[in-house]
Amino acid sequence: MSGDAQDAAEAEAPAGTDPSEPGPVEQALQESAEITRDAFLGGLVQVLQPARGAHRAGLDAVYLAAAVPPATRGRVVDLGSGVGTAGFCLAARLPEVEVLLVDRDRAALDLAQRALTLPDNAGFAPRVTIIEADITARGRERHAAGLTPGLADHAIVNPPYYADGRFRASPAAPRAGAHVLDTRGLEPWVRVATDIVREGGTLTMIFRADGLGEILQLLPGRFGAIDVIPLRPRPEAAATRILVRCVRASRAPLRLLPGFVLHEGAGSDFTPEARAIMRDGAGLPPPPPR
């Protein structure tokens, strides 16, 4: 499973436009071959993203949104939102949440803003707002940009996956920034989530499975009631991704929940449960009661 263009292609084929009455966004897309319009959740969500030279959103964003429990209400902040895929999917799934997209990449946020004007996204667009901010910056700078303490009822995070020096970064700066953590690793991401999520609110994160140790070092004292859900490509395969859900200031213990399998057998067919998430906007099984 990858978070790049190949997964976006698996998620949905780009939706067409009506050439007889093109709106302003559709007309701009026709004039620029550098931007693609891609459908997620069976067409419930339309995303605009660069055709090349930048991170391409895919299944990781979809599963991050699917991991947020259906009873979630209030303001959800998508930290490092990029073009808004995870936040859009979450807003489409859960009609009683408001989503705030946060990223430092102005070009990505401009695409998110343009996508919110597409008629297909009208059902959730009024509940999505955007802030340009560097979440790895110092607190004073973040607060001035609008990321104030206790701002969020919930946060979702799809951070860069690779440590600085471990991964050969793309020469394209936007793609490198989306894939490679700086020398501080995940610490700035967890720190800002701790700052903005109110006590009793939640954080949901997707990350590499082999990065679980780093996550579990950073959460204690900040978040508890940690649920870990392994994502496995196939029933017999080791997990390649993990979803982590946790509660701000909780002291409840960690739970390792049953894994979620994407593909059936040795082929490329998705399981019925995976297809329901990707095509119908279904969520992952809700967490068992504590």
FENZIGI-V236091 format. One record per backbone hydrogen bond with DSSP energy under -0.5 kcal/mol. NH is the residue of the N-H (numbers start at 0). CO is the residue of the C=O. If there is no record, write none. Layout:
nh->[NH;NH]
co->[CO;CO]
This chain:
nh->[6;7;8;9;10;11;18;20;26;27;28;29;30;31;31;32;34;35;37;37;39;40;41;42;43;44;46;48;50;56;58;60;61;62;63;64;65;66;66;67;71;73;75;76;77;77;78;78;79;80;80;83;87;88;89;90;91;92;93;94;96;97;98;99;100;100;101;102;105;108;109;110;111;112;113;114;115;116;117;120;121;123;124;125;126;127;128;130;132;132;134;136;141;142;143;144;145;145;146;147;149;150;151;152;153;154;155;156;157;161;163;165;166;168;172;174;175;176;177;178;178;179;180;184;186;188;189;190;191;192;193;194;195;196;197;199;200;201;202;203;204;205;206;208;210;211;214;215;216;217;217;218;219;221;222;223;224;226;227;228;229;229;230;231;231;232;236;239;240;241;242;243;244;245;246;247;248;249;254;256;256;259;261;262;263;266;270;274;275;276;277;278;279;279;280;281;283]
co->[3;3;4;5;6;7;16;17;22;23;24;25;26;27;28;30;31;48;35;46;44;277;277;39;40;39;37;35;33;54;1;57;57;58;59;60;61;62;63;64;68;95;97;153;75;99;76;155;101;77;101;80;83;84;85;86;87;88;89;92;93;73;126;75;98;128;77;130;103;104;105;106;107;108;109;110;111;113;114;117;118;120;120;121;123;124;98;100;102;130;132;133;137;138;139;140;141;142;141;145;194;147;195;74;74;201;76;203;78;178;181;162;162;166;170;52;171;172;173;174;175;175;161;181;183;185;185;186;187;188;189;190;191;192;151;247;197;152;245;154;243;156;241;239;207;208;210;211;212;213;214;214;215;218;218;246;251;244;254;242;227;256;240;229;259;237;233;230;230;206;228;204;226;202;223;200;221;246;225;227;254;229;231;232;268;263;261;270;271;272;273;274;274;275;276;275;65]
